[in-house]
Amino acid sequence: MRRDPEARAEMLHRRGLRRIAIEWRYAQLGTLDQELSASIARGIVATALWVPISLVPLNDVHLDILFGFIERNELRLALWTTLMHPHDIDEWVESKKLDLTCEAVSRLADRASKLGCSVALYNHDGWFAQPSSLCKIVATARRPNVGIVYNFHHAHADAPEFRSHVVSMLSSLKAVNLGAAKAGAPAAFGEGEHDFAMLSTLLEMGYCGPLGLTCYDAKADAADTLTRSLAGLANFRRSLEKRQTPS
């Protein structure tokens, strides 16, 4: 519904959500302060901010705007970072992809560290989104404030080997975003065939960090998607309780 910051904060408040990760498009960079103040007025805390980066520093002019927003509001956020990569990056040799990406991530992490912020690599698409790539970047960058935020919506291809992916990512995993882990159009958590099994695996293997709910479907109202995801999460909880109840 293209809500303004006030309407969006009110919609989240009505659904009982008290923490948000702020996403934006370039047209919204000038309203970040309004987004924050509208949330604060309703008891909603910003814990993360979407921060895409490229391999060319001159292309990342938005970073000055984002860091200015963080600094003047004295925020301590997780910067959810995805790579705006060249269209042919999948054709590059592994060492070139890794070296250039780690250089870009390290630049961001060092700048974030000065403001008490962390960086979480956000799986989106291509080479960067693969669990093995995320783990290599974290290990190679060697920055204590760099980890991973894992998104179910972009992870349907990971489902067959999900347990092994969790083994490699778990020590670096800072947040998990729940949506439908399925190919095709985005959907709410619980509407993908792998959603419950993947979350169960995460919990069984010791993940106890935050869970986010994402609304990727531009054709659906975010309020409806959130409501369905909350229902999916409630259904998942009931299924856990049923399994844990002695027969």
N, C-alpha and C positions, 0 to 999 in steps of 0.2 A: 504493500500500500504506500510505499515511499514516505513513511512517517518522518516528521521532523524530530529533533532530539527530545523535545518534551513528550510528544506522543509515544515515541519508542520507549522512553524510560517508564512512562505510565503503564504501557502494555506489559513490560517486564515485571514491574512492581505487582500488578494484578495477578501474575502467575507465580508469585512467591520467589522470584529469582533475585538474589542479593549480590551476585558477583557477575561481572561481564568482562569479555575481551572485546576491545573496540576495533572494529574493522572500518575501512573507509574506501572511498574512491576519490580521485583527484579533485572532483568538484566539492568534496566534503572536507578537504583539509582545513578550510577556513572556519569550520564549525566544531572542531574538536573540543574547544573549551566549553561550548554550549552543551555538547554531548556529556561531558564530564559533570558540569554543574547540575544538569537535569537529573543525572543519575544520583549524585550525592544528595540532592534534595529529597530523594525517595529512599535513602538508606542503601543505595546500590554502590558497591565498591568496584572500581576498575582494577583488575589484576593483570591484564595483558593487553598488548597493542600489536596489531598486525603491522609488520615492517618488512616489506619485500626489498630485496637487494639485487643488483646486477653485478656483472664481472667488471664493469667499467665505472669507476667512482664518479666521473662527470655525469653519468646518467642518473645518479641517485640524488637529484636535487631535493627530493622530498625529505631526505634525512634531516636536513637543517630545520625544516618545519616541525618534524616529529620530535626531534631532540629539544627544540625550543619549547614545545608543548609540555614535554616531560619535566624540563628543568623549572619552568616558571610555576608549575603546579606541584613541584616537589614530590613527584611520583616515583615509586619503586615498582617497576613493572617487569613482567616477562615479555620480551620482544619476540613475537611469533614470526619467524623469518622463513620466507620461501624465496627461491632463486628465480628471477626473471632471466632465464637463460637464452642463449642464441638458439635459433630453430634447429641447428645441426649438431647440437652438443652430444647427442647420442652416438654420433659418428666419430667423435674424438677418441683418442687413446685415453685409457683410464688415468694415467699419470697427469695428463694435461687437465682433464676435468677436475681431478682431485686437488691439484696444486692451485689452480686459479680460484676454485670455489673456497678452499680453506683460506686463501689470502683475503677474499672478500668477507668471509665470516669472521676472521680474526680482526679485521679493521672494525667491523661493527661491534664485536664483543669488547674490544679495548675501549671504544668510545662509550659503550653502555656501562662498563664497569666503573667509569669515573662518576656516574650518576647513581650507582648502586643498583643497576638493572642487570638482568640476565638475558640470555638469548636462547630460544628454543627453536630448533629446526623443524619446519612445518611441512610434512609430506604433501605435495600437491600433484605433480606429474613428472614423467620422464625419469632420467637417471637420478636426479636429486631426491626423488620421492621414495626410492627403494630403501627398505630397511638396512640393507648392507651398505649403501652409500651414506645414509645418515650416520651410521656407526663409524664408518671410516672418517667422515668429516670431523666428528666429535673427537676421535682419537688423534687425528693428525693436527687439528687446530690447537689442541692442548691449552685450552682456556678453561679455567675452573667455572666460569659462568655460562658455559655452553652445554645445552642438553637437547632433548627431543620432545616435541609435542606431536602425538600421533592421531591422525584423523581417519575414522572408520570410512567416511564417504569416499576417500581416495584409496582405500585399501582392499577392495574386493578381490584383487588379484593376489593378495597376500594370504587369503584365507586357507588355502590348502597346506601351507607350511607355517601357519601362524605361530604355533608353539615354538618353533625354532627361532622365528623372528623375535618373539618376546624374550627368549633367552639372551639374544645378542643386545637388545635394546634396553632391558629392564633397568640396569644401573644408571642409564642416562635419561630415563623417561620422566618428564616433569609434569605432563598433563596428557589426557586422552579425550578427544572430542568424539561424541557419539552421534552417528547418523546411520543411515542404511548402508551397510557394506554390500552393495550390489551394483552391477553394471547398469548403465542406462540412466534414466532421469533420477535426480536426487529424491530422497524420501526421508521420512522420520525414522528415528531409532526404533527398532522392533519390526520394521517393514522389510528388512533384508533377511535373506535366509541364513546368513552367518552371524548376525548381530549378537544373539544371546550366547552362542558358543564361544565367540571371540572374547566377549566381556567376561564370561565364566573363566576362560583360560587365563586372562590377565589377573583376575582376583586370586585364582588358585595358585598362581606363581608368585604372589606376593605384592602385586601392585596396590598401593593404597593412596595414591595421589588424587588430584582433582579430576572430575569428569565434567566435560563441557557438552552442551547441546548446540548443534549447528543447524542453520537454515539455509541450505544452498540453492533451493529451488526458487528461481526468480519469478516463476509463473504462479507460485502459491503465496498466500499471505503468511508471513513469518509467525504471526500469532497462532494460526492453525497448525503450522508445522511444530512449533514449540509444544502446543497442547498435546499433539499426537506423540511427540517424543517423551514428554513427561508420562503419558499413559503407558508407553512402551517400557519406560524405566520402572514404573510401578508393577507392570506385569512381570518384568525380569525379577524384581525383588520377591514377588509372590512365588515365582518358580524356585528361587533359591530357598525360601522358607519351607516350601513343600518338600524339597529334597533333604533338608536338614531335620525335618520333623520325623521322629521314629514312627514306624508303622505299627 
